[in-house]
Amino acid sequence: MGKPKAPRRLADNEARAVTRTIRVSPQKLNLIAQLIRGKKVERALADLEFSRKRHSADVKKVLESVIANAENNHGLDIDSLVVSEAYVGKNLVMKRFRARARGRGAKILKPFSELTIVVREVEEAA
């Protein structure tokens, strides 16, 4: 028997992709996510391709994944997709210590982030 299928959390014209551990602080990753919010998918891919931010390649990979999800899993049209949401969350923080003078230690925090991108199929205005 098994449990019943869970209802879909997104609308029928939306698709989502999540990556859990990106080795960058959420504040820095949010700067890249702001770059693509509300843009058409082709424009967002172009912006990420030519961005000088180091982690824009990771964001581009997630965006390509959500485009593939939209096309293959949900049957959406790629040409009419818009990035409706792109948000960043905190994940684990690795804690390290660096030796300092007089036998002391300085704390080093190495944060991880998670990124969620949601695309929506919009109707073209004629």
C-alpha positions as CSV (number, residue, x, y, z in Angstrom):
1,M,0.0,0.0,0.0
2,G,2.3,3.0,0.8
3,K,1.6,6.5,1.6
4,P,-0.4,8.8,-0.7
5,K,1.5,11.1,-3.1
6,A,2.3,14.5,-1.6
7,P,0.6,17.5,-3.3
8,R,2.9,19.7,-5.4
9,R,4.2,22.7,-3.5
10,L,4.7,24.8,-6.6
11,A,2.2,25.9,-9.2
12,D,1.8,24.0,-12.4
13,N,3.8,26.6,-14.4
14,E,6.8,26.6,-12.1
15,A,9.9,24.5,-11.6
16,R,12.6,24.5,-8.9
17,A,16.2,23.4,-8.3
18,V,18.1,23.5,-5.0
19,T,21.8,23.1,-4.2
20,R,22.7,22.5,-0.6
21,T,26.4,23.1,0.0
22,I,28.1,25.9,-1.9
23,R,31.4,26.9,-0.1
24,V,30.7,30.7,0.0
25,S,29.1,33.0,2.5
26,P,25.4,33.6,2.0
27,Q,26.0,37.3,1.8
28,K,28.3,36.9,-1.2
29,L,26.1,34.4,-2.9
30,N,23.0,36.7,-2.5
31,L,24.8,39.4,-4.5
32,I,24.9,36.9,-7.4
33,A,21.3,35.8,-6.9
34,Q,20.2,39.4,-7.0
35,L,21.7,39.7,-10.4
36,I,19.2,37.2,-12.0
37,R,16.0,37.8,-10.1
38,G,13.1,38.7,-12.3
39,K,15.0,38.2,-15.6
40,K,14.3,36.0,-18.5
41,V,16.3,32.8,-18.4
42,E,18.4,33.5,-21.5
43,R,19.4,36.9,-20.1
44,A,20.2,35.5,-16.7
45,L,22.4,32.8,-18.3
46,A,24.3,35.5,-20.3
47,D,24.7,37.7,-17.2
48,L,26.1,34.7,-15.2
49,E,28.4,33.7,-18.0
50,F,30.1,37.1,-18.1
51,S,29.9,37.9,-14.4
52,R,33.3,38.5,-12.7
53,K,32.1,37.0,-9.5
54,R,33.9,33.7,-8.7
55,H,30.8,31.7,-7.7
56,S,28.6,32.8,-10.6
57,A,29.5,29.4,-12.3
58,D,27.9,27.6,-9.4
59,V,24.7,29.7,-9.7
60,K,24.8,29.1,-13.5
61,K,24.9,25.4,-13.0
62,V,21.8,25.5,-10.7
63,L,20.0,27.7,-13.2
64,E,20.7,25.2,-16.0
65,S,19.4,22.5,-13.7
66,V,16.1,24.3,-13.1
67,I,15.7,24.9,-16.8
68,A,16.2,21.1,-17.4
69,N,13.7,20.3,-14.7
70,A,11.2,22.7,-16.2
71,E,11.6,21.1,-19.7
72,N,11.9,17.4,-18.8
73,N,9.8,17.0,-15.6
74,H,7.1,19.6,-16.0
75,G,6.9,20.1,-19.8
76,L,7.3,23.9,-19.7
77,D,8.5,26.0,-22.7
78,I,12.1,27.2,-22.2
79,D,11.7,30.4,-24.2
80,S,9.0,31.8,-21.9
81,L,10.7,31.1,-18.6
82,V,11.5,33.8,-16.1
83,V,13.4,33.5,-12.8
84,S,10.7,34.3,-10.3
85,E,12.6,33.5,-7.2
86,A,16.3,33.1,-6.3
87,Y,17.0,33.0,-2.6
88,V,20.0,32.0,-0.4
89,G,20.0,30.3,2.9
90,K,22.6,29.5,5.5
91,N,24.1,26.0,5.8
92,L,26.8,24.5,8.1
93,V,29.8,26.5,9.2
94,M,33.3,24.8,9.4
95,K,35.2,26.2,12.4
96,R,39.0,26.4,12.2
97,F,41.7,28.0,14.3
98,R,44.9,29.7,13.3
99,A,47.8,30.0,15.6
100,R,48.6,33.5,16.8
101,A,51.2,35.2,18.9
102,R,51.7,34.3,22.6
103,G,50.0,31.0,22.3
104,R,46.6,32.3,21.4
105,G,44.3,31.1,18.7
106,A,42.1,33.0,16.3
107,K,38.8,31.6,15.1
108,I,38.2,31.2,11.4
109,L,34.7,30.5,10.1
110,K,34.2,28.9,6.7
111,P,30.5,29.2,5.9
112,F,28.5,27.2,3.4
113,S,25.3,28.3,1.7
114,E,22.3,26.8,-0.1
115,L,20.7,28.2,-3.2
116,T,17.1,27.8,-4.4
117,I,16.0,29.0,-7.9
118,V,12.4,28.9,-9.0
119,V,11.4,29.7,-12.6
120,R,7.9,30.4,-13.9
121,E,6.5,30.1,-17.4
122,V,4.9,33.4,-18.4
123,E,2.6,34.2,-21.3
124,E,4.1,36.6,-23.8
125,A,2.2,39.9,-24.2
126,A,1.3,40.4,-27.9
